[in-house]
Amino acid sequence: MYLNSCFRAALFNRIKYLSILFAVFCIVFPCQACCAPTWLKVEKIVYGAKPEGRGPIGGGKGYANIIIKGDYTIRDLDGLLKSLAVAKKGEVVFIPGETVIDLTARIYIEKLVLNVPEGVTLAGDRGYKGSKGALLTSDALKTPVMIQAAGSNVRITGLRIRGPNPKRYLDHHRRALGPNGRGRKYYYMFPVSIGILSQYPSLEVDNCEISAFSHSGIRLANGMDHNIHHNFIHHCQYNGLGYGVSSNTAQSLIEYNLFNWNRHSIAGTGRPGCSYVARHNIQLEMSLSHCFDMHGGRDRHDGTDTAGTSIEIYNNTFYASQTPVVIRGIPENGCKVYHNRFPKCDKSTQAVSSYTRTAVFDNLYGEAAKATKK
C-alpha cells in the first residue's frame, strides 16, 4: 500500500510538472501551441478561427509564403536605406536570418522613417528553418512611424517589428483623463509610436511579429484592399490608445492573426469609409479593454452616431475575459457578427455591445465541452 501511495504521488507530481511545462510552452510559443481547440464544427458549420492552407494562425513555422532571398540583401541600416531608395516595383529588399537593425538613434535625432516604395516588398524569413525573422527595433518613445508605405501594393513580410513601449501607463491616463484630470493636451504630451503606416491602398502585412507600439502596431489611415494576415501582434496596450490594427477611413481584410496584450486588437475611428472584415483571428487571454472595436460619433465629438460604414466579424475565437466586440454607434451599412467562438461568454449580450444595425447571430458560447449555439 505504501508503494502504491508513493507511486500515485510520483505520478501526480509528474503529471503536474508536465502540465506546467505545457502551459509555459503555450505562453512562450502561442503560434505553435494551442491549449484548447480554437474551432469547433457543429451541424457542418465551423465556429471560431480555423487555420487554412497558408499555415498556422499567427504565422511563423509552417507558413507557406516565406521569402528567403531578394533583389537586395542587406544586414545593416545604411544598406537598408540605400536599397529602399533605389528599389523598383516588383523588387524585394531582404533582411536575412535574425539580423538586428536598431533604429533608435536615427529616429530620435533625425526623425527617420523607413519608406517602402510603391510595389516593393520588405521581407525577412520568419519561420524558415527556425528563424525568428530579422528584427527592426526602436527604443525612442517618440517613434511617430517606424515603417511607412510610400505607395500602393507594398508588402511587409516575415519580420519582427518592435517598438519602444509595451506598457499600459495607467497612472498617466488617470492623471490626464480621470476625475479632475489635466485633460487631453496633457495626455498627448507623452509621445506615442506607430509600427507600420499606410495612406495608400493595398498594403499587405503578413507573417510578422509586431509589438510594443503605444498608438498602433499597424495604422491604416486611408485606402482600400488592405490585407493584414498571419501576424502575431501583441503588447500594444498604452491606455487610451493601444491598438493592434487601427483604421481611419480605410477598408481592410484582417485574418488569421494572433492577438494578445493589446488594449483593442482591432479598432476603427468610425468615420464614414472606415470598414473591415475580421475573420479567423485568435484573441488570446490578455486584453486591457474590449478586443474588436469601432468608434462612434460620441468618441469623435462630431455630433453623429456613425460607427463606420461596414463591419463583418466572423469565425474568430476570443479567450480574453473582456468584452469581445464593441460597436460604439451605428454603422452606415451595418455590422454582422456570426460563426465566432466566445468561450468566456454565455450569451450574445456578454459577447457583443452595440446599437442598431448590428446583427449578432449563429455564434458559439461557452467552453468547448458545454458550448451552446445561439
JOLIN-V964603 format. One record per pair of residues at least 12 apart in sequence whose ideal C-beta (glycine too) atoms are under 10 Angstrom apart, sorted by the first residue. I is the first residue (numbers start at 1). GAP is how many residues later the second one is. Records with the same first field share a line. If there is no record, write none. Layout:
I: GAP + GAP
This chain:
22: 13
23: 12
26: 258
27: 233 + 257 + 258
29: 29 + 31 + 32
30: 27 + 28 + 30 + 202 + 204 + 228 + 229 + 230 + 252 + 254 + 255
31: 24 + 25 + 26 + 27 + 28 + 29 + 30 + 31 + 32 + 95 + 96 + 178 + 199 + 200 + 201 + 227 + 251
32: 24 + 26 + 28 + 29 + 30 + 95
33: 23
34: 15 + 17 + 22 + 23 + 224 + 248 + 250 + 283 + 285
35: 249 + 250 + 284
36: 281 + 283 + 305 + 307 + 331 + 332
37: 13 + 280 + 304 + 306 + 331
38: 12 + 13 + 19 + 220 + 242 + 243 + 244 + 277 + 278 + 279 + 281 + 303 + 305 + 330
39: 12 + 18 + 241 + 243 + 276 + 277 + 278 + 300 + 302 + 325 + 329
40: 277 + 301 + 324 + 328 + 331 + 333
42: 297 + 320 + 322 + 329 + 330 + 331
43: 330
45: 270 + 293 + 294 + 317 + 319 + 328
46: 234 + 268 + 269 + 293 + 295 + 318
47: 267 + 268 + 269 + 270 + 291 + 292 + 293 + 294 + 295 + 315 + 316 + 317 + 318 + 324 + 326
48: 232 + 233 + 234 + 266 + 267 + 268 + 269 + 270 + 291 + 292 + 293 + 294 + 295 + 315 + 316 + 320 + 323
49: 206 + 207 + 208 + 209 + 230 + 231 + 232 + 233 + 234 + 265 + 266 + 267 + 268 + 269 + 291 + 292
50: 206 + 229 + 230 + 265 + 267
51: 179 + 205 + 229 + 231
52: 12 + 178 + 203 + 204 + 228
54: 152 + 153 + 175 + 176 + 201 + 202
55: 72 + 151 + 152 + 175 + 201
56: 71 + 174 + 176 + 200 + 202
57: 172 + 173 + 174 + 175 + 198 + 199 + 200 + 201 + 223 + 224 + 225 + 260
58: 149 + 150 + 151 + 171 + 172 + 173 + 174 + 175 + 176 + 198 + 199 + 200 + 201 + 202 + 223 + 224 + 226
59: 67 + 68 + 74 + 98 + 99 + 147 + 148 + 149 + 150 + 170 + 171 + 172 + 173 + 197 + 198 + 199
60: 66 + 67 + 68 + 70 + 71 + 72 + 73 + 98 + 147 + 148 + 149 + 170 + 171 + 172 + 198
61: 65 + 66 + 67 + 68 + 69 + 70
62: 65
63: 63 + 64 + 65 + 94 + 95 + 143 + 144 + 167 + 193
64: 63 + 143 + 166
65: 62 + 90 + 92 + 93 + 141 + 142 + 164 + 165
66: 57 + 58 + 59 + 60 + 61 + 62 + 63 + 65 + 67 + 91 + 92 + 140 + 141
67: 25 + 27 + 54 + 55 + 56 + 57 + 58 + 59 + 61 + 88 + 90 + 91 + 140
68: 26 + 28 + 29 + 55 + 56 + 57 + 60 + 61 + 63 + 90
69: 23 + 25 + 27 + 54 + 56
70: 13 + 17 + 21 + 22 + 23 + 24 + 25 + 26 + 50 + 51 + 52 + 53 + 54
71: 12 + 15 + 16 + 17 + 19 + 20 + 21 + 22 + 23 + 49 + 50
72: 12 + 14 + 15 + 19 + 20 + 21 + 22 + 23 + 48
73: 19 + 20 + 21 + 22 + 23 + 26
74: 19 + 20 + 21 + 22 + 25 + 27 + 60
75: 20 + 21 + 22 + 24 + 25 + 26 + 59
76: 19 + 23 + 24 + 25 + 26
77: 24 + 25 + 26 + 28 + 29 + 35 + 37 + 59
78: 23 + 28
79: 14 + 16 + 22
80: 13 + 15 + 19 + 21 + 23 + 34 + 42 + 54 + 56
81: 25 + 31 + 33 + 34
83: 12 + 37 + 39
84: 30 + 31 + 32 + 33 + 36 + 38 + 63 + 66
85: 30 + 32
86: 31
87: 29 + 30 + 31 + 32 + 33 + 34 + 35
88: 29 + 30 + 31 + 32
89: 28 + 29 + 30 + 31 + 62 + 63 + 64 + 65
90: 29 + 30 + 31 + 63
91: 26 + 28 + 29 + 30
92: 28 + 29 + 30 + 31 + 63 + 65
93: 21 + 23 + 24 + 27 + 28 + 29 + 30
94: 27 + 28 + 29 + 30 + 31 + 40 + 64
95: 27 + 28 + 29 + 30 + 38 + 39 + 40 + 41 + 63 + 64
96: 27 + 28 + 29 + 32 + 35 + 37 + 38
97: 27 + 28 + 31 + 32 + 33 + 34 + 35 + 36 + 37
98: 26 + 27 + 28 + 32 + 33 + 34 + 35 + 36 + 37 + 62
99: 25 + 26 + 32 + 34 + 35 + 36 + 37 + 60
100: 34 + 35 + 36 + 37 + 60 + 62
101: 13 + 33 + 34 + 35 + 36 + 37 + 58
102: 33 + 34 + 35 + 36 + 37 + 60
103: 33 + 34 + 35 + 36 + 37 + 40 + 43 + 44
104: 33 + 34 + 35 + 36 + 39 + 60
105: 33 + 34 + 35
106: 32 + 34
107: 31 + 32 + 33 + 35 + 36 + 37 + 38 + 39 + 57 + 86
108: 30 + 31 + 32 + 33 + 34 + 35 + 56
109: 31
111: 29 + 31 + 32 + 33 + 34
112: 26 + 28 + 31 + 33 + 34
113: 30 + 31 + 32 + 33 + 34 + 35 + 37 + 81 + 84
114: 22 + 31 + 32 + 33 + 34 + 36 + 42 + 47 + 82
115: 30 + 32 + 33 + 34 + 35 + 36 + 39
116: 31 + 32 + 33 + 34 + 35 + 38 + 39 + 40 + 80 + 82 + 87
117: 32 + 33 + 34 + 37
118: 31 + 32 + 33 + 34 + 35 + 36 + 82 + 84
119: 32 + 33 + 34 + 35 + 36 + 83
120: 29 + 30 + 31 + 33 + 34 + 35 + 36
121: 32 + 33 + 34 + 35 + 36 + 37 + 83
122: 12 + 14 + 25 + 27 + 32 + 33 + 34 + 35 + 36 + 37 + 39 + 74 + 83 + 86
123: 32 + 33 + 34 + 35 + 36 + 83 + 84 + 85
124: 12 + 32 + 33 + 34 + 35 + 36 + 37 + 83 + 84 + 85
125: 32 + 33 + 34 + 82
126: 31 + 32 + 33 + 34 + 80 + 81 + 82 + 83 + 104 + 105 + 106
127: 31 + 80 + 103
128: 30 + 79
131: 27 + 29
132: 27 + 28 + 77
133: 24 + 25 + 26 + 27 + 28 + 74 + 75 + 76
134: 24 + 25 + 26 + 27
135: 24 + 25 + 26 + 27 + 74
136: 20 + 23 + 24 + 25 + 26 + 27 + 59 + 72
137: 23 + 24 + 25 + 26 + 27 + 74 + 75
138: 23 + 24 + 25 + 26 + 27 + 55 + 57 + 74 + 75
139: 23 + 24 + 25 + 26 + 73
140: 23 + 24 + 25 + 51 + 53
141: 22 + 23 + 24 + 49 + 50 + 51 + 52 + 73
142: 22 + 48 + 49 + 50 + 51 + 72
143: 20 + 21 + 22 + 48 + 49 + 50 + 51 + 52 + 69 + 70 + 71 + 72
144: 47 + 48 + 49 + 50 + 53 + 71
145: 48 + 49 + 50 + 51 + 52 + 68 + 70 + 71 + 74
146: 15 + 16 + 17 + 18 + 47 + 48 + 49 + 50 + 51 + 64 + 67
147: 12 + 14 + 47 + 48 + 49 + 50 + 51 + 58 + 63 + 71
148: 46 + 48 + 49 + 50 + 51 + 52 + 71 + 73
149: 47 + 48 + 49 + 50 + 51 + 52 + 53 + 54 + 55 + 56 + 71 + 72 + 74 + 77
150: 48 + 49 + 50
151: 47 + 48 + 49 + 50 + 51 + 52
152: 46 + 47 + 48 + 49 + 50 + 51 + 71 + 72 + 73
153: 47 + 48 + 49 + 50 + 51 + 72
154: 42 + 44 + 46 + 47 + 48 + 49 + 50 + 51
155: 47 + 48 + 49 + 50 + 51 + 72
156: 39 + 40 + 42 + 47 + 48 + 49 + 50 + 51 + 52 + 54 + 62 + 72 + 75
157: 47 + 48 + 49 + 50 + 51 + 73 + 74
158: 48 + 49 + 50 + 51
159: 37 + 46 + 48 + 49 + 50 + 51 + 72
160: 48 + 49 + 50 + 51 + 72
161: 34 + 35 + 44 + 47 + 48 + 49 + 50 + 51 + 52 + 56 + 57 + 70 + 72
162: 33 + 47 + 48 + 49 + 50 + 51 + 73
163: 29 + 30 + 31 + 32 + 47 + 48 + 49 + 50 + 51 + 52 + 53 + 54 + 72 + 73
164: 27 + 28 + 29 + 48 + 49 + 50
165: 25 + 26 + 27 + 28 + 46 + 47 + 48 + 49 + 50 + 70 + 71 + 72 + 73 + 76 + 77
166: 45 + 46 + 47 + 48 + 68 + 69 + 70 + 71 + 72 + 95
167: 45 + 47 + 68 + 70 + 71 + 72 + 75
168: 46 + 67 + 69 + 70 + 71 + 72 + 74 + 93 + 95 + 120
169: 18 + 21 + 45 + 68 + 69 + 70 + 71 + 72 + 73
170: 67 + 68 + 69 + 70 + 118
171: 68
172: 14 + 15 + 17 + 18 + 66 + 67 + 68
173: 14 + 17 + 65 + 66 + 67 + 68 + 69
174: 65
175: 12
176: 12 + 13 + 14 + 63 + 64
177: 62 + 63
184: 56
187: 52 + 53 + 54
188: 52 + 53
190: 24 + 48 + 50
191: 23 + 24
192: 21 + 22 + 23 + 24 + 46 + 48 + 49 + 50
193: 19 + 20 + 21 + 22 + 23 + 24 + 43 + 45 + 48
194: 19 + 20 + 21 + 22 + 23 + 24 + 25 + 27 + 42 + 47 + 49 + 52
195: 13 + 15 + 16 + 17 + 18 + 20 + 21 + 22 + 23 + 24 + 38 + 41 + 49
196: 12 + 14 + 17 + 20 + 21 + 22 + 23 + 24 + 32 + 49
197: 18 + 19 + 21 + 22 + 23 + 24
198: 20 + 21 + 22 + 23 + 24 + 25 + 28 + 52 + 54
199: 20 + 21 + 22 + 23 + 24 + 49 + 50 + 51
200: 20 + 21 + 22 + 23 + 24 + 26 + 50
201: 19 + 21 + 22 + 23 + 24 + 25 + 49 + 50
202: 21 + 22 + 23 + 24 + 25
203: 15 + 17 + 20 + 22 + 23 + 24 + 25 + 47 + 49
204: 21 + 22 + 23 + 24 + 25 + 49
205: 12 + 13 + 15 + 21 + 22 + 23 + 24 + 25 + 26 + 28 + 40 + 49 + 52
206: 21 + 22 + 23 + 24 + 25 + 49 + 50 + 51
207: 22 + 23 + 24 + 25 + 49
208: 20 + 21 + 22 + 23 + 24 + 25 + 49
209: 22 + 23 + 24 + 25 + 49
210: 18 + 21 + 22 + 23 + 24 + 25 + 26 + 34 + 35 + 47
211: 21 + 22 + 23 + 24 + 25 + 26 + 33 + 49 + 50 + 51
212: 22 + 23 + 24 + 25 + 26 + 49
213: 20 + 22 + 23 + 24 + 25 + 28 + 29 + 30 + 31 + 49
214: 21 + 22 + 23 + 24 + 25 + 26 + 27 + 28 + 29 + 49
215: 21 + 23 + 25 + 26 + 27 + 28 + 31
216: 17 + 20 + 22 + 25 + 26 + 27 + 28 + 29 + 30 + 31 + 46 + 48 + 51
217: 14 + 16 + 17 + 18 + 19 + 25 + 26 + 27 + 28 + 29 + 42 + 45 + 48
218: 13 + 15 + 18 + 25 + 26 + 27 + 28 + 29 + 34 + 36 + 39 + 48
219: 24 + 26 + 27 + 28 + 29 + 31
220: 25 + 26 + 27 + 28 + 29 + 30 + 31 + 32 + 34 + 48 + 54 + 56
221: 25 + 26 + 27 + 28 + 29 + 48
222: 25 + 26 + 27 + 28 + 29 + 51 + 52
223: 24 + 25 + 26 + 27 + 28 + 29 + 50
224: 25 + 26 + 27 + 28 + 49 + 51
225: 25 + 26 + 27 + 28
226: 19 + 21 + 24 + 25 + 26 + 27 + 28 + 50
227: 25 + 26 + 27 + 28
228: 16 + 17 + 19 + 24 + 25 + 26 + 27 + 28 + 29 + 38 + 48 + 50 + 53
229: 24 + 25 + 26 + 27 + 28 + 50 + 51 + 52
230: 25 + 26 + 27 + 28 + 50
231: 13 + 14 + 23 + 24 + 25 + 26 + 27 + 28 + 50
232: 12 + 25 + 26 + 27 + 28 + 50 + 52
233: 12 + 21 + 24 + 25 + 26 + 27 + 28 + 29 + 32 + 33 + 48
234: 24 + 25 + 26 + 27 + 28 + 31 + 50 + 52
235: 25 + 26 + 27 + 51
236: 23 + 25 + 26 + 27 + 28 + 29 + 52
237: 23 + 24 + 25 + 26 + 27 + 28 + 49 + 50 + 51 + 52
238: 24 + 25 + 50
239: 24 + 49 + 50
240: 23 + 49
241: 22 + 23 + 26
242: 19 + 20 + 21 + 22 + 23 + 25 + 45 + 46 + 47
243: 19 + 20 + 21 + 22 + 23 + 24 + 25 + 50
244: 13 + 14 + 15 + 16 + 17 + 18 + 19 + 20 + 21 + 22 + 23 + 37 + 39 + 43 + 47 + 48
245: 12 + 14 + 17 + 19 + 20 + 21 + 22 + 23 + 31 + 33 + 36 + 47
246: 18 + 19 + 20 + 21 + 22 + 23 + 28 + 47 + 49
247: 19 + 20 + 21 + 22 + 23 + 24 + 26 + 27 + 28 + 29 + 47 + 61
248: 20 + 21 + 22 + 23 + 25 + 26
249: 19 + 20 + 21 + 22 + 23 + 24 + 25 + 26 + 59 + 60
250: 18 + 19 + 21 + 23 + 24 + 25 + 26
251: 22 + 23 + 24 + 25 + 26 + 57 + 58 + 59
252: 14 + 16 + 22 + 23 + 24 + 25 + 26
253: 23 + 24 + 25 + 26 + 59
254: 12 + 22 + 23 + 24 + 25 + 26 + 27 + 38 + 59 + 62
255: 22 + 23 + 24 + 25 + 26 + 60 + 61
256: 23 + 24 + 25 + 26
257: 21 + 22 + 23 + 24 + 25 + 26 + 59
258: 23 + 24 + 25 + 26
259: 22 + 23 + 24 + 25 + 27 + 28 + 32 + 33 + 57 + 59 + 60 + 61
260: 22 + 23 + 24 + 25 + 26 + 27 + 59 + 60
261: 23 + 24 + 25 + 26 + 27 + 59
262: 21 + 22 + 24 + 25 + 26 + 27 + 29 + 58
263: 24 + 25 + 26 + 27 + 28 + 30 + 59
264: 23 + 24 + 25 + 26 + 27 + 28 + 29 + 30 + 31 + 58 + 62
265: 13 + 16 + 17 + 18 + 19 + 22 + 24 + 25 + 26 + 27 + 28 + 51 + 53 + 55 + 59
266: 12 + 15 + 17 + 25 + 26 + 27 + 28 + 45 + 47 + 50 + 59
267: 22 + 23 + 24 + 25 + 26 + 27 + 28 + 59
268: 24 + 25 + 26 + 27 + 39 + 40 + 41 + 43 + 59 + 60 + 63
269: 25 + 26 + 27 + 30 + 31 + 38 + 39
270: 23 + 24 + 25 + 26 + 27 + 28 + 29 + 30 + 32 + 34 + 35 + 36 + 37 + 38 + 39 + 41 + 57 + 58 + 59 + 60 + 61 + 62
271: 24 + 26 + 29 + 31 + 33 + 35 + 36 + 37 + 38
272: 32 + 34 + 36 + 37 + 60
273: 35 + 36 + 37 + 59
274: 20 + 21 + 32 + 33 + 34 + 35 + 36 + 37 + 57 + 58
275: 19 + 33 + 34 + 35 + 36 + 37 + 56 + 57 + 58 + 60
276: 16 + 18 + 32 + 33 + 34 + 35 + 36 + 37
277: 33 + 34 + 35 + 36 + 37 + 59
278: 13 + 14 + 33 + 34 + 35 + 36 + 37 + 38 + 47 + 59 + 62
279: 33 + 34 + 35 + 36 + 37 + 60 + 61
280: 34 + 35 + 36 + 37 + 59
281: 32 + 34 + 35 + 36 + 37 + 59
282: 34 + 35 + 36 + 37 + 59
283: 33 + 34 + 35 + 36 + 37 + 39 + 41
284: 33 + 34 + 35 + 36
285: 33 + 34 + 35 + 36 + 37 + 59
286: 33 + 34 + 35 + 36
287: 31 + 32 + 33 + 34 + 35 + 36 + 37
288: 32 + 34
289: 31 + 33 + 34 + 37
290: 28 + 30 + 32 + 33 + 34 + 35 + 36 + 37 + 38 + 62 + 63
291: 25 + 27 + 28 + 29 + 31 + 32 + 33 + 34 + 35
292: 19 + 21 + 24 + 26 + 31 + 32 + 33 + 34 + 35 + 45 + 48 + 60
293: 14 + 18 + 30 + 32 + 33 + 34 + 35
294: 12 + 13 + 14 + 15 + 17 + 19 + 31 + 32 + 33 + 34 + 35 + 37 + 41 + 60 + 64
295: 12 + 13 + 31 + 32 + 33 + 34
296: 12 + 30 + 31 + 32 + 33 + 34 + 35 + 58 + 59
297: 31 + 32 + 33
298: 30 + 31
299: 29 + 30
300: 28 + 29
304: 25 + 26
305: 23 + 24 + 25 + 50 + 51
306: 23 + 24 + 25 + 26
307: 19 + 20 + 21 + 22 + 23 + 24 + 25 + 28 + 47 + 48 + 50 + 51
308: 19 + 20 + 21 + 22 + 23 + 24 + 25 + 26 + 27
309: 22 + 23 + 24 + 25 + 26
310: 21 + 22 + 23 + 24 + 25 + 26
311: 14 + 16 + 20 + 22 + 23 + 24 + 25 + 26 + 43 + 46 + 47
312: 22 + 23 + 24 + 25 + 26
313: 12 + 14 + 22 + 23 + 24 + 25 + 26 + 27 + 39 + 45 + 47 + 50
314: 22 + 23 + 24 + 25 + 26 + 48 + 49
315: 23 + 24 + 25 + 26 + 48
316: 21 + 23 + 24 + 25 + 26 + 47
317: 23 + 24 + 25 + 26 + 47
318: 22 + 23 + 24 + 25 + 26 + 27 + 33
319: 22 + 23 + 24 + 25
320: 23 + 24
321: 23 + 24
322: 22
323: 19 + 21 + 22 + 26 + 27 + 28 + 29 + 30
324: 13 + 16 + 17 + 18 + 19 + 20 + 21 + 26 + 27 + 28 + 29 + 39
325: 12 + 15 + 17 + 23 + 26 + 27 + 28 + 29 + 33 + 35
326: 26 + 27 + 28
327: 25 + 26 + 27 + 28 + 29 + 30 + 31 + 33
328: 25 + 26 + 27
329: 25 + 26 + 27 + 28 + 29
330: 24 + 25 + 26 + 27 + 28
331: 23 + 24 + 25 + 26 + 27
332: 25
333: 24
334: 22 + 23 + 24 + 25
335: 17 + 19 + 20 + 21 + 22 + 23 + 24 + 25
336: 21 + 22 + 23 + 24 + 25
337: 14 + 15 + 17 + 21 + 22 + 23 + 24 + 25 + 26
338: 21 + 22 + 23 + 24 + 25
339: 22 + 23 + 24 + 25
340: 12 + 20 + 22 + 23 + 24 + 25
341: 22 + 23 + 24 + 25 + 26 + 27 + 30
342: 21 + 22 + 23 + 24 + 29 + 32
343: 21 + 22 + 23 + 24 + 25 + 28
344: 21 + 22 + 23
345: 18 + 19 + 20 + 21 + 29
346: 19 + 20 + 24 + 26 + 28
347: 16 + 18 + 19 + 25 + 27
348: 12 + 13 + 15 + 17 + 26
350: 15
351: 12 + 14 + 23
360: 14
361: 13
362: 12
